[in-house]
Amino acid sequence: MTGILFLASEFIERMSNPAYGVLVNEDYAIRLARVLMSGEIESMLTREAEELTDIDALTPHGWIWLVGWARARGIVLNDMLLLGLAEKWSTVSMQASVIDLATRWKKWQREPGGEPTPLERFEDPWLFTLLQHCTKHEHEPGVEPGPVHTGRAEKLLMALLQVGNDITLEAASTLLNHSWAGSSKLVQFFWLWCDGLDEETREIWVSRIRPPEDPRKRDLPG
């Protein structure tokens, strides 16, 4: 981590981490705002943010602030850095903020009612990598495979839906329709989530995501 960002990191942490208390948060927010009133300082911080590649350069609270700050100012962060953050963070809201930043200028055109895009044909390399990594299930040769854990894919699905732009919704559709070891569990997770929505909202999501059929319907008699 370079000069200005190194000096600002303490301010950022004390401003954004609720463990310090509201008064400290507000005090350091005011201090940092005053520092950034200098156009030169803000320009230097912007350049350093654009050059960041180390996901351990800031704490999670520091990253939350920097990601939000970058988005508000149209700053482009390193794609590999954002990929690392998206895969490292375990909460949906934090993951969604990174995905939102990484996809904010990206568009996706599809015909109404079109088929979901297969993973191997998903054209955006950043989202493709994220989808591929969360659906990868490996086991040692000759060893009986263990249970498939889908928590990572479930959180990514929720983050993609939370961002809710055209390309992340297409990525959510691709994720739900991709055939992999955990696909049935992920589809079941989606439909259980839909159970908590009102009928109109559920129909909107289903029409936009085009998920596989609810497996519970196949189990109904007749």
QUIJOHU-V466279 format. One record per residue. N is the residue number from 1. RES is the residue in three letters. D_FIRST is the distance of its C-alpha to the first C-alpha in Angstrom with 2 decimals. Layout:
N;RES;D_FIRST
N;RES;D_FIRST
This chain:
1;MET;0.00
2;THR;3.78
3;GLY;7.00
4;ILE;8.79
5;LEU;6.73
6;PHE;5.97
7;LEU;9.69
8;ALA;10.75
9;SER;9.60
10;GLU;12.66
11;PHE;14.86
12;ILE;14.00
13;GLU;14.79
14;ARG;17.95
15;MET;18.97
16;SER;18.80
17;ASN;19.74
18;PRO;23.57
19;ALA;23.80
20;TYR;23.37
21;GLY;26.43
22;VAL;27.37
23;LEU;27.79
24;VAL;24.33
25;ASN;22.86
26;GLU;24.97
27;ASP;24.35
28;TYR;20.56
29;ALA;21.06
30;ILE;23.31
31;ARG;21.00
32;LEU;18.10
33;ALA;20.76
34;ARG;21.98
35;VAL;18.66
36;LEU;18.33
37;MET;21.95
38;SER;20.85
39;GLY;20.69
40;GLU;18.59
41;ILE;15.82
42;GLU;16.04
43;SER;16.03
44;MET;12.85
45;LEU;11.14
46;THR;12.98
47;ARG;11.91
48;GLU;8.15
49;ALA;9.25
50;GLU;11.54
51;GLU;9.24
52;LEU;7.21
53;THR;8.89
54;ASP;7.78
55;ILE;10.23
56;ASP;9.33
57;ALA;6.03
58;LEU;8.84
59;THR;12.47
60;PRO;15.26
61;HIS;16.29
62;GLY;12.96
63;TRP;13.06
64;ILE;16.70
65;TRP;16.12
66;LEU;13.50
67;VAL;15.79
68;GLY;18.77
69;TRP;17.42
70;ALA;16.57
71;ARG;20.05
72;ALA;21.79
73;ARG;20.56
74;GLY;20.99
75;ILE;17.40
76;VAL;17.03
77;LEU;14.13
78;ASN;13.91
79;ASP;17.05
80;MET;15.91
81;LEU;13.03
82;LEU;15.84
83;LEU;18.22
84;GLY;16.19
85;LEU;15.87
86;ALA;19.57
87;GLU;20.65
88;LYS;18.76
89;TRP;19.87
90;SER;23.45
91;THR;24.69
92;VAL;26.40
93;SER;25.18
94;MET;21.44
95;GLN;22.17
96;ALA;24.33
97;SER;21.74
98;VAL;19.51
99;ILE;22.69
100;ASP;23.81
101;LEU;20.74
102;ALA;21.03
103;THR;24.79
104;ARG;25.47
105;TRP;26.90
106;LYS;28.54
107;LYS;32.29
108;TRP;34.74
109;GLN;38.41
110;ARG;41.03
111;GLU;44.73
112;PRO;46.00
113;GLY;47.10
114;GLY;45.46
115;GLU;44.63
116;PRO;41.16
117;THR;38.89
118;PRO;38.77
119;LEU;35.34
120;GLU;35.94
121;ARG;36.61
122;PHE;33.74
123;GLU;32.46
124;ASP;28.93
125;PRO;26.72
126;TRP;23.88
127;LEU;26.41
128;PHE;28.51
129;THR;25.82
130;LEU;25.26
131;LEU;29.05
132;GLN;29.61
133;HIS;27.20
134;CYS;28.72
135;THR;32.25
136;LYS;31.85
137;HIS;34.13
138;GLU;34.50
139;HIS;36.77
140;GLU;37.94
141;PRO;41.05
142;GLY;44.20
143;VAL;42.72
144;GLU;43.99
145;PRO;41.30
146;GLY;40.12
147;PRO;39.84
148;VAL;37.58
149;HIS;34.84
150;THR;34.16
151;GLY;31.89
152;ARG;28.87
153;ALA;31.04
154;GLU;32.59
155;LYS;29.33
156;LEU;28.26
157;LEU;31.74
158;MET;31.54
159;ALA;28.14
160;LEU;29.59
161;LEU;32.66
162;GLN;30.76
163;VAL;28.91
164;GLY;32.39
165;ASN;32.03
166;ASP;34.20
167;ILE;31.85
168;THR;30.59
169;LEU;34.24
170;GLU;35.19
171;ALA;32.48
172;ALA;33.96
173;SER;37.37
174;THR;36.28
175;LEU;34.77
176;LEU;37.99
177;ASN;40.25
178;HIS;38.49
179;SER;40.54
180;TRP;38.70
181;ALA;39.43
182;GLY;38.30
183;SER;39.62
184;SER;42.66
185;LYS;40.75
186;LEU;38.26
187;VAL;41.19
188;GLN;42.88
189;PHE;39.78
190;PHE;39.76
191;TRP;43.46
192;LEU;43.20
193;TRP;40.53
194;CYS;42.97
195;ASP;45.61
196;GLY;43.85
197;LEU;44.14
198;ASP;47.24
199;GLU;49.32
200;GLU;48.45
201;THR;44.67
202;ARG;45.00
203;GLU;47.02
204;ILE;44.43
205;TRP;41.62
206;VAL;43.89
207;SER;44.99
208;ARG;41.43
209;ILE;40.04
210;ARG;43.24
211;PRO;42.69
212;PRO;45.10
213;GLU;48.16
214;ASP;47.97
215;PRO;49.11
216;ARG;51.16
217;LYS;53.48
218;ARG;54.46
219;ASP;55.59
220;LEU;57.97
221;PRO;61.65
222;GLY;63.53
